[in-house]
Amino acid sequence: MLPTLPTLPTLRTLLVGAALAAPLAVAGSASAQDTQLLHGSVAAGGTWKLSIRHEKIGPVAGVCLDLDVQPAAAGAAGGTASGCAAGSLRVDHGLFPLVSTARAGDTPTSAVIGGIVTAKAHEIRVVFKDGKHLKLPVRSGPKRWRHVLKMDVRYFGGDLMATSTSAVASISAYDRRGHRLARTTKTR
């Protein structure tokens, strides 16, 4: 039986403390206006995708991310993680991960990470509680995102369970020189 992955901070959780700087809302289902950023296959079979769309959050223009995982196994339920943000994304140094988990009953079958990070980042490092590491490259976002997000950002994504079935201990962003720019808060 695979150990349950902890719930990692989502965009909503990370931005709650900075609600004045970045009002937020929970995203609904994906719309036809989504722009697919990344996609891939998961180790257990199936696919995942990370999408973004512009969304008005209150009176402020923002973005919503959707991270979907669709398992190939019959009877397994797909997972979706969504989060929206607006205003300045300088909160928490600009690291905003989402994790989506597919399940067969209570057992996780696939887990995928994706999100946005400050443009200064060159790499995302995921550390698991069993000591294994996953390194994910970041990709440049469109220049027009700077207007909406008040900073240049990049995006990232990958299959967690291809590396480890252990719980995630931390997620960090590093620059080209190997200096840590940001790290997720501890999960409960």
PyMOL commands that set and color helices and strands:
alter all, ss='L'
color gray80, all
select helices_A, chain A and resi 11-18+91-94+145-149
alter helices_A, ss='H'
color red, helices_A
select strands_A, chain A and resi 35-41+46-57+60-71+79-86+95-104+107-118+123-128+133-137+139-140+153-159+168-174+180-183
alter strands_A, ss='S'
color yellow, strands_A
deselect
rebuild
show_as cartoon
